[in-house]
Every structure is written in structure tokens, then in C-alpha cells.
């Protein structure tokens, strides 16, 4: 046996050293290395980098060629024209493409958007997708996807809301939740799909006036948010009223209050329970601080500007739900709200002030909040939470507690259209779909 072979065998026999080497190996190589032996397969399956994948970039909800956009972080470089969803889109012969509705630890939940037949001035004519229904669970890193049809036979007389739950640190399997609402009724069906059993299971029938308005809300993400063993939707049960915000000003009292209309729907994966809790956020600090002016009659006061909601972030960080609302009259100041661990309600965790003094040489108009993340665990007190912000020409990481920032990436293209689409975290996983 050569000295080189002896050295390689020695490294292979030192499990700790081998694990460190495998954690630095590209994902595609790990796929091949799993075939070396059962021992290697076990080592690779339990790598920390796969159980706790890190975000490498953010990708747009539109994956169509020409519309797809990506945002790198941590000074990573993305090849020109990179689109990890191109292979899937090319498989549609009618020109359709995948639209992302949720990402969860490396897996993506997608639906199919219809293809464009022709453009006529300001009119875009789209061809409906015939024979393509349900959703897709996609792993762009391994170039694998699973197409799932609706779990009910009444999909044409109903609408459906899907959610994906995947936590590789606890299980290699994922769960898909489908809430089906029959048109014109209060009747809802809950089904779950398990990648372990590879089949849909009916778990509940709901009939409640409280769930009547379980519908899309323009202030929230189209998909759900997975957090701490449950998938969550934040929705609005008030059909009428102010479409852009739910604030009410009382002239007599001279202050703003919230309309009690927001609710939080969530499905507990382990308990297989679908629950609803009141989730009306507190009045934002920037709204409370709006100056008032005297009315012409009766000595009442009114705000000098009306707060208009322009951006809303709803997501998970460290197993907790967070909600951020940005208003047009003061878009550099906003509250970061956290949901109580027992779903007791939203409370203000941090107040952010992105003024030019705090962020010199940064153009904050426009900007979008990409995510919240935990950087490190402290020996005492709360862990450090950072907020990733995308603004013209760069991505910055802002520490919510220390109120300092660092540039995460410098972008070569400043495209204002990038702020008009939703973005989802991209990370690599070997998870089977």
C-alpha cells in the first residue's frame, strides 16, 4: 500500500476529521460520496451543514426566464444567468413556469403559472394550464421535484391553501398541509401529505363561522411560515374597510387604534390540530408619533398625514414568529413584533431607526426586508438577532440589539423592479422529495 493510500485510510478512520472535511465538500460531491459505504452515508446524512443549512442567497417568486432574480449574501458570487429552476421550467412544453409560494430549509413549494400566449399593447394574454394542477415540492440543489395533485375530488368547486413543513435537524422527511374550502360554504377539509408514507391523509373537517374568511391578505406573504413545529398563515377576516391597513383614528380621543380584525391560523404538525387565535398587532410607534393638527370645528384634532402600509414582513427566526410593518410617511422607522410563545399576541421586541446617521452612504429608498436570523448564542440574555436588508446596490446585515450594521454583499446591478416581487431564502439540501 502506498503512503498516499495509507494517509487517506488514516483520515477516513478518524471520524471527527473526516466529518470536518465532508462539511467543506460541495453538495453535488456529497451525493456521490454517500455511495462509498454505509458509514459514509450515515456520516453525510448527519452533517451539521445539512441538518442546519445556511442561507446562501434569496430568489424571486417568479422563476420564469427573464423575470427570475437572485440576491447573493455574505459576498458570494452568483454566475451570470444562474437560475436553479430552469430545468423544471423547461420540462413544461406549453411554456408554463414555476412560481414559488414558500421556501422551507432548502425545499420549495411551488405552483404553476400559465404561459404567455401573446402580448397586445397593455394586455397580456395567458394560456390556462390544462392538466397541470396541484403543487410541486422542489429541491433545486438536487434537481428533483414531486408533483402532487389535489387531495380532494372537488378541486374545481373549491380553493386550496398549501403549506410546507421541513425541519432537517429533526427528520429527513417533510409534511405538506392542504386546507380546502368548498365554494359558498363554511366547510373546510384538512389533508396532510407525508414524504415518509408518500400519501395524503384526511385529518379534519371544519365547520366554523370563525374560519369563514380564511383567504388571501395583500399584506401577507402568499405562502405560509413554518415555525416551531407548525405552519402559520396570517390573514384578515374583515372583508370591507381599509384595504391597505387596519388603523382607525378617534378624533375625540386624539389617537389611533387597531381594528380588531387580524387572526392567525396555524396547523400543529405533531398534534394534527388546526387552530385560530386573535393576532391584532399593537399600534406602531411611528403611527403613534404622527403630529396632530386642530380641526376647524369643535376643537377636535386630526393627524397631519395618514399612515399607509407599504411593506409587510412575516417570518420565522429561531422558532419564533415575527411581524414587521413599514409605513410610507416614515419608512426608515418601524417596529419588529414578536408573537408570544403561547400565541398570547404580538408585542414590540425592537424598534428600528434606519436614519442616514446609522447607515451612512446607504440609499434606503427603496429597500426590502429579506429575513431575520440569529447570529450567535450569548451566555446570558437573548441571542443576537440580525435583519437582512436589500437596498439599491447592496445587502446589509443590521444587528437589532447592538444597532450596528455590516455590508453582506455588493450588487453589480441596481434594478428598481427587484423591489416589486417577493423573495425567498435559498439554501442547499440533499433532502429527497
N, C-alpha and C positions, 0 to 999 in steps of 0.2 A: 504493500500500500504506500502511495506517495505521501510526502509530507503535507502536500496541499489537501489530499483526501483526509488524512488524519486530523488536520486542523478543522476541516469542515465538519467531520463527525464529532469532534470535541465540542464545537459550537452548538451542533444540533442536540447534544446531550445536556447542555446547560440550559434548562428551560427558561430561566429568567432572562438570560442574554438573548436567547432565540426569540422570546416574546418582544423584547425591545427592538430587535432587527425587523421582525414582521410588522410591527406598528409603523415603521417608516417605509414599508413597501407599498407601491401603488395598488389601488383596489383591483385592477384587472389581473395583476400578477398573483394576488391573494387567491383569486378564483382558481387559478391553475395549481397553486401550492396546496390547496385543500385535498388534492388527489394524491399527494405524496404518501401519506399514511393516515391512519385513524388518529394517531397522536397529533399530527399537524392539523388535521381537520378540527379536532377539539380545541387546540390552541387558538387557531384563527377564529373560530366561532365565538370564543370568549375574549377576544381582544378588546381592550378598553376603547380603542378608537372606533370599533364597530358597535359596541354597546352604548357608547355616548358620542355619537357622531357630531362633528362641529360644522357650523355653517361656513361654507366657502364663498357663497355668492347669493344674490337674490335674482329671481327670474320673474318675468312678467306673466300675467294670467293668459295673455294671448300668445300662443306658440306658433302662429301662422308665419310663414316666411315673409319677411318684410315688415312684420309687426312685432316680432319677438325681440325683447330687450333683456339685457342682463347687467347686473351691478356687482362687480367684484369687491371683496373686503380684504383687510389685512395685507394690502399691497400685492395681492395675487394678480397674475396676468391671465386674461382670457383670450384665446385665439380669435382672430377676426372671423366673423361668420359662425361662431360657435352656437349651436342650437341642439341641446341633448334630446329634444322631442322631434327632430326632423325625421328620424327613422320611422316613428309611429305615424306621423302625418303623411309620409309617402305611401303608407300602406292603404290609405283611403283613395280609391280610384276615382271618386267624384270630386276630389279637391277639398274635402272637408278637413278640419284640423281640430286638435285637442285644445280645450280651454280648461285651465286649472281652476278648481274651486276650493282646493285645500291642499296643504302640504303637512306632513307629519313625520318627522325624524327620518327623512330621506325618501319616503314614499309619497306619491302624488295621487290625489283623487281628481279625476278629470271627466268632463262631458264632451260631447262632440258639437262643434259649431258648424252650421251649414256653410257650404261653399258659395262663393260669389259667382253668379252666372254672368252678369254684365253690370257695368256702371252707366247710368244715364244722368249726366249732369250731377244734380244733388241727390239722386236716387240710387240706392244700392239694392239690386235685386238678388236675393239669395235663394238657392235651391234647398228645399227641405231635405233632411236626411231620411231616406226611406230604408227601413230595415236596420237602422242603427239606433238602438235605444239603450236605456240604462246608463251605466257609468263605467269608467275604466280605472283600475288601480295600476299605477305605472311606477316602475323603477328605472329611471333614465340611466343610472350608473351601470346597470347590467343589461340595459336594452330589452327588458322584459315587461310585458303588461298582461293584465287579465281583464277581459270584457265581461261585465255582469249585466244580465237583463233584470228588468223589474221583478221583485219578488211577488207581485200581485198580478192577477189577470185583468185588473180593471185600470191599467195604467193610462188608457185613453180617456177615462172619465174621472181622472184624479190628477193631483200633482204631488210630487215627491221631494223630500229634502233628505240628502245623504250626509253622512259624517264618517270620517276615518279615524281609527284609534290604533296607534302603533307605538309601543314603548320597548325598544330592543334590549334595554337594561333588565327587563323583567321577563320578556318572552320573545322568541323569534317569530311569533305569529301575530297577525293583525286582525282587527274586527271592523266590520262595516255596518253602520246603522242606517236604516231607512225608515223614515216617517212618512206614511202615505195618508193623504187627506182626500176623502171622497168629495167630489164637487157637489156643492149645495147642501152639504150635511155637516154635522158636528162629529162625524165618525172618523176616527183615525186608527191606523194599524201600525204597529211597530214590528219590524223584522230586523234580525241581525245575521250577518254573514261572517263565518269564521274561516280563516285560511287554514286552520287545523283540520276542521271537518269538511271544508270545501262545499258547504251547502248553506242555504238560507234557513232560518228558523223563525217561526212566528212566536213572539214573546208577549204581546199585549194588544188589547183592543181598548181604545179610549173613547169616551163619550162625555165631553165636558164643555160647558159654555166658556170656561176659562181658557180653553185651548182654541177657541174659535178663530182667533186672529193670528194663528201661528203662520206668519207669512214673511216675505222678504221685507227688510227695512233698509232704505237707501243709506242710512247712517252706519250700517254694519257690514262686515265682510260677507260675501256671498256664501262662503263655506262656514263650517263650524270651527271651534277651537278645542283641541284636546288638552286637558289639564287634569292631573292627579286622578287618573282612572275614570274620567268621564268626558263626554263630548258636550259642548255647550253652544247654544245659539242665543244671541241677544236680539230680541225682536220687540216690535212696538204693537200693542193691542189697540191703539187708538187710530181708527181709520181717518177721521176728519181732523181738522185743526192745522197747526203749523207743520208743513212737511219737512222743513229744514232744522227745526229744533223744537223742544218741548218746554219753552220758558214762558212764564206768564208774569206780567208786571202789574202790581197792585198800586194804583195811583194814591189811594187813601193811605196805605202803609208806607209807600215810597220805596218798595224793594221788589226784587224778582223772586219767584218761586218756581218750582218744577211742577208740571202737570204729572199726576201720578199715573203714568201710562206704560212705563217700561217694565218688562218682565224678562226673566232669564229662564230659558228652557234647558234642561240638561238630562242626559241619559247616563246613568251609572252602569258601566260595563259589567262589573263584578256582580252587582245586585240585580241587574236587568230591570231597573226601575226608571221610568220617565217622570220627571218632576218639574214643577214650575214654582219659581219664587219671585217675589216683588224685587225689582232691582232699579229703583229710581235713583239716579246719581244725585249728589248734592249740587247746589248751585255753584258753578265755577267761580274761583276767586276773581278772575278778570271781568266777570259779569257783575259781581257784587261791587267792584270798584268803578263801574261806569258812573261818571258825574251826572247829576240830575239838574234839570232846569225848571223854572216856575212855569206853570200853565197859565193861560190868560184868564181862566175863570176859577173861582172857588179856592184859589191858593194851593192847588194841588201841584205835584211835581211829576215830571216825566223824564226818562233817560235821553241824553243828547244824541246817542246812537243806539240802534237796535242790534243786539248780538246775532250774527248769522253764523251758523256752524258750517265750516268749510272742509274739515278733515276729522275723521274719527278712526282711532286705532283700538282694536280689541284683540288681545292675545294673551299668551301664557309666558310666565317666567318663573323658573324654579318651583313649579307646581302650584302657582298662584295666578289668578286671573287679573288682568289689568285693563283699564279703560282710560283713554286719553281723548279729549275733545279740544279742537283748535278752532277759535273764532276769528272772523275776518277783521274785526276792529282792533285786535291786539294779538296777531298770530305768533308773536315771539314769546308769549307768556301763556302757560297752561298748567293744569293740574294733572298729576299722574294718580289715578284712583285704583285702589286695590279692593278686590272682593274679600269679605271676611271668610275665614277658613270654614265656618259653619254656614256659609251663604246668608249671613246676617245682613248684608248690604254693602254698598260701596262706601269707602272712606278715602279721604285725601292722604296719600302716602308721601308725595313730593310735590313741590311747586317749582316749575322750571321757568327761568328767565333767560332766553337766548338773545340778550341785547348785544349790540356791537362791541361793548366793552368786554363781555365774557367771551365772545367769539370774534376776535379781530380778523379782518381780511376774509370774512365769510359772507357770501351773498345768501341771505336767508329767504329770498323771495324768487321762486317758490322753494319749499322743502317738503319732504315726506318722512314720516316715522316708519322705519323698516322693522325694527323689533326691539325688545328689551331682553337683556341677557345678564346672567350672573357671572362675574369675572373670577372671584375668589371667595373662599370662606374665611371669615375672620374668627379669631379665637373667642372674642367677645362681641356681642352685638349682632346686627344684621349683616348679611353678606353684601358685598359691593354690587350694586346694580347699575348697568350701563345702558344707554339708549343709542341705537344706531340711527343716524340721520343722513338722508340723501339730499344734497343740495347741488346747485349748479357747479359742476367740475370736481366734486369730491364727495367722499363719505366720511363722516366724523363719528367718533365714539365719545359720548358725553356721560361722565360719571354723575349720577343723580344725587349722590350723597356729598361727594367732595366738590362738585360743581366745576370740575376741570374737564378738558377735552383733549383728544389727540386725533390726528388725521389717520383714518384707516385705509383709504385709497384715494389716489388722484386719478380722475377720469379724463380721458382724452377728448370726449365728446360731451358738449353741453346741449342736450336736447330737451326743450321745454315740454315736449309731448310725453316725456318719460314720467311726468308727474300726474298724468291723466289716466293711468292704468294701475291695477293692483299688483303688488309684488309679494312673492312667496319665498321663504328660505329654501336654498338648495344645499343639500349635503349628500354625501355618498354612503351607500349601504349595500350589503350583499344579500339583503332580505329577499326571500323568494316570494313571488306573487302568485 
